Amino acid sequence: MKAILEFNLPEERVEHKLALGGAGYHSALFRFSEHLHRKLKTEEHGYKWEIYVELEKELTRIVEESNISLYDLE
């Protein structure tokens, strides 16, 4: 099976750039998610910990609303 993405350049240059950068965007979100998980495991409960909890909840909400997965790529 093959998948071919086609863009009308230069009109669709933004869409083209986003499609080409998808792996980088995924990597950045994944690394940030993992950073939050590490902080939640190692940070003492307190003000900072509550901030990490809120950030993780918001990131999870945004990712789910966008219908993407950071972990299951198959």
Z-matrix of the N, CA and C atoms (Angstrom, degrees):
N
C 1 1.443
C 2 1.540 1 107.91
N 3 1.303 2 115.59 1 140.86
C 4 1.454 3 121.84 2 177.30
C 5 1.520 4 109.00 3 -125.53
N 6 1.317 5 114.65 4 149.16
C 7 1.465 6 120.93 5 173.85
C 8 1.528 7 106.95 6 -125.89
N 9 1.291 8 115.64 7 129.22
C 10 1.461 9 120.75 8 -179.35
C 11 1.520 10 108.41 9 -122.54
N 12 1.309 11 115.46 10 124.25
C 13 1.462 12 121.39 11 175.05
C 14 1.523 13 107.56 12 -98.31
N 15 1.303 14 115.80 13 134.82
C 16 1.454 15 120.54 14 -177.60
C 17 1.520 16 109.08 15 -126.63
N 18 1.322 17 115.77 16 134.55
C 19 1.461 18 121.54 17 -178.95
C 20 1.523 19 109.44 18 -129.52
N 21 1.324 20 115.31 19 144.57
C 22 1.458 21 121.18 20 172.95
C 23 1.523 22 107.58 21 -93.00
N 24 1.332 23 114.53 22 101.53
C 25 1.464 24 119.63 23 -179.55
C 26 1.515 25 109.44 24 -94.86
N 27 1.287 26 119.27 25 144.53
C 28 1.461 27 128.70 26 7.96
C 29 1.530 28 114.56 27 -89.26
N 30 1.339 29 118.12 28 -1.71
C 31 1.460 30 119.96 29 -175.09
C 32 1.530 31 112.76 30 -59.75
N 33 1.308 32 117.73 31 -38.95
C 34 1.465 33 121.90 32 -176.68
C 35 1.534 34 112.07 33 -104.22
N 36 1.316 35 115.95 34 34.90
C 37 1.473 36 119.40 35 -177.12
C 38 1.527 37 112.39 36 -64.96
N 39 1.332 38 117.76 37 -33.99
C 40 1.468 39 120.26 38 179.17
C 41 1.526 40 109.63 39 -66.47
N 42 1.321 41 117.35 40 -47.30
C 43 1.459 42 121.15 41 178.74
C 44 1.523 43 110.87 42 -60.92
N 45 1.332 44 116.06 43 -40.70
C 46 1.463 45 121.87 44 178.36
C 47 1.520 46 110.58 45 -61.58
N 48 1.318 47 116.24 46 -47.19
C 49 1.472 48 120.47 47 -179.56
C 50 1.532 49 110.86 48 -63.12
N 51 1.333 50 117.61 49 -41.00
C 52 1.471 51 120.91 50 178.09
C 53 1.520 52 111.22 51 -64.11
N 54 1.325 53 117.19 52 -41.11
C 55 1.462 54 120.45 53 179.19
C 56 1.522 55 111.01 54 -64.17
N 57 1.320 56 117.21 55 -42.23
C 58 1.460 57 120.76 56 179.45
C 59 1.530 58 112.24 57 -68.10
N 60 1.319 59 116.78 58 -30.70
C 61 1.463 60 120.54 59 -177.07
C 62 1.513 61 114.67 60 -92.43
N 63 1.324 62 118.30 61 5.58
C 64 1.458 63 121.76 62 -175.81
C 65 1.524 64 113.81 63 -53.88
N 66 1.316 65 117.56 64 -43.22
C 67 1.469 66 120.91 65 -179.28
C 68 1.527 67 110.52 66 -63.76
N 69 1.310 68 116.74 67 -38.04
C 70 1.465 69 120.45 68 178.61
C 71 1.516 70 112.05 69 -67.25
N 72 1.342 71 116.25 70 -40.84
C 73 1.462 72 119.96 71 177.53
C 74 1.521 73 110.63 72 -64.05
N 75 1.330 74 116.29 73 -42.98
C 76 1.458 75 120.51 74 178.30
C 77 1.521 76 110.40 75 -61.51
N 78 1.313 77 116.65 76 -45.33
C 79 1.462 78 120.96 77 -179.91
C 80 1.523 79 111.58 78 -59.96
N 81 1.309 80 116.75 79 -42.71
C 82 1.471 81 120.36 80 -179.96
C 83 1.526 82 110.98 81 -64.07
N 84 1.335 83 117.75 82 -45.97
C 85 1.465 84 121.01 83 178.48
C 86 1.529 85 111.17 84 -63.17
N 87 1.329 86 116.86 85 -42.31
C 88 1.450 87 121.44 86 -179.98
C 89 1.528 88 110.42 87 -62.40
N 90 1.327 89 116.89 88 -46.50
C 91 1.476 90 120.68 89 -179.72
C 92 1.521 91 111.24 90 -63.61
N 93 1.328 92 117.52 91 -38.66
C 94 1.468 93 120.13 92 178.41
C 95 1.522 94 110.45 93 -67.21
N 96 1.325 95 117.28 94 -40.62
C 97 1.459 96 121.82 95 177.26
C 98 1.531 97 110.51 96 -60.94
N 99 1.324 98 116.78 97 -45.45
C 100 1.464 99 120.76 98 178.41
C 101 1.531 100 111.37 99 -64.14
N 102 1.307 101 117.23 100 -37.71
C 103 1.474 102 121.88 101 176.98
C 104 1.530 103 110.00 102 -60.14
N 105 1.324 104 116.35 103 -45.38
C 106 1.467 105 120.08 104 178.27
C 107 1.522 106 111.39 105 -62.76
N 108 1.328 107 117.07 106 -42.36
C 109 1.467 108 120.31 107 179.14
C 110 1.533 109 110.98 108 -60.81
N 111 1.338 110 116.42 109 -43.01
C 112 1.474 111 119.50 110 178.72
C 113 1.523 112 111.18 111 -63.35
N 114 1.315 113 116.89 112 -41.93
C 115 1.462 114 120.80 113 179.50
C 116 1.521 115 110.92 114 -62.23
N 117 1.325 116 117.06 115 -41.22
C 118 1.462 117 120.76 116 -179.43
C 119 1.528 118 111.37 117 -65.80
N 120 1.325 119 117.07 118 -30.82
C 121 1.459 120 120.51 119 179.96
C 122 1.525 121 112.24 120 -79.22
N 123 1.336 122 117.55 121 -29.92
C 124 1.465 123 120.19 122 -172.16
C 125 1.525 124 113.99 123 -107.49
N 126 1.295 125 117.97 124 -21.22
C 127 1.470 126 121.56 125 -176.14
C 128 1.529 127 110.27 126 -77.72
N 129 1.322 128 115.23 127 140.38
C 130 1.463 129 120.46 128 174.76
C 131 1.529 130 108.76 129 -67.66
N 132 1.320 131 116.34 130 146.04
C 133 1.461 132 119.92 131 176.13
C 134 1.525 133 108.72 132 -62.87
N 135 1.290 134 116.03 133 132.97
C 136 1.456 135 121.74 134 -178.53
C 137 1.517 136 109.24 135 164.60
N 138 1.317 137 115.49 136 -158.04
C 139 1.469 138 121.41 137 -175.49
C 140 1.526 139 111.77 138 -58.77
N 141 1.340 140 117.69 139 -50.38
C 142 1.464 141 120.46 140 -178.96
C 143 1.522 142 111.10 141 -62.98
N 144 1.317 143 117.25 142 -40.69
C 145 1.454 144 121.66 143 -178.57
C 146 1.524 145 110.12 144 -60.10
N 147 1.327 146 116.79 145 -42.87
C 148 1.466 147 121.11 146 179.14
C 149 1.530 148 111.40 147 -62.31
N 150 1.311 149 116.62 148 -36.86
C 151 1.467 150 120.59 149 177.18
C 152 1.522 151 110.02 150 -64.05
N 153 1.342 152 117.57 151 -44.62
C 154 1.465 153 120.92 152 178.63
C 155 1.522 154 111.49 153 -62.19
N 156 1.330 155 117.05 154 -38.69
C 157 1.472 156 121.09 155 177.53
C 158 1.521 157 109.74 156 -61.08
N 159 1.332 158 116.69 157 -46.43
C 160 1.469 159 120.36 158 179.99
C 161 1.527 160 111.52 159 -64.08
N 162 1.328 161 117.41 160 -41.80
C 163 1.462 162 121.04 161 179.12
C 164 1.521 163 110.80 162 -63.32
N 165 1.327 164 117.32 163 -42.36
C 166 1.456 165 120.16 164 179.58
C 167 1.526 166 111.06 165 -64.74
N 168 1.324 167 117.43 166 -42.39
C 169 1.463 168 120.83 167 178.14
C 170 1.531 169 110.80 168 -61.04
N 171 1.319 170 116.06 169 -44.25
C 172 1.467 171 120.00 170 -178.07
C 173 1.525 172 111.01 171 -67.65
N 174 1.320 173 117.37 172 -41.40
C 175 1.463 174 120.37 173 177.81
C 176 1.523 175 110.10 174 -62.02
N 177 1.323 176 117.56 175 -44.68
C 178 1.459 177 121.92 176 178.35
C 179 1.523 178 110.70 177 -60.23
N 180 1.325 179 117.54 178 -43.96
C 181 1.458 180 121.90 179 179.56
C 182 1.528 181 111.09 180 -61.39
N 183 1.318 182 116.50 181 -47.11
C 184 1.466 183 121.29 182 -178.18
C 185 1.529 184 110.68 183 -63.60
N 186 1.319 185 117.14 184 -44.27
C 187 1.460 186 121.28 185 -179.90
C 188 1.526 187 110.36 186 -62.89
N 189 1.334 188 116.88 187 -44.89
C 190 1.465 189 120.31 188 179.75
C 191 1.526 190 111.69 189 -64.78
N 192 1.325 191 117.57 190 -41.38
C 193 1.472 192 120.84 191 178.13
C 194 1.521 193 111.60 192 -64.34
N 195 1.319 194 116.81 193 -28.02
C 196 1.464 195 121.42 194 -179.57
C 197 1.521 196 112.43 195 -85.02
N 198 1.341 197 116.34 196 -0.61
C 199 1.462 198 122.21 197 179.50
C 200 1.527 199 112.66 198 57.19
N 201 1.323 200 116.56 199 42.04
C 202 1.459 201 121.07 200 175.33
C 203 1.529 202 108.70 201 -122.33
N 204 1.303 203 115.44 202 162.61
C 205 1.456 204 121.41 203 178.31
C 206 1.517 205 108.69 204 -125.78
N 207 1.316 206 116.19 205 134.14
C 208 1.456 207 119.67 206 176.92
C 209 1.517 208 111.60 207 -87.25
N 210 1.328 209 117.54 208 -17.85
C 211 1.457 210 120.38 209 -173.02
C 212 1.519 211 114.44 210 -115.36
N 213 1.300 212 118.76 211 -38.31
C 214 1.453 213 121.84 212 -177.21
C 215 1.526 214 109.49 213 -100.76
N 216 1.317 215 115.98 214 98.98
C 217 1.468 216 119.76 215 -175.45
C 218 1.531 217 113.13 216 -100.54
N 219 1.298 218 117.77 217 3.43
C 220 1.473 219 119.71 218 179.02
C 221 1.497 220 111.35 219 -98.02
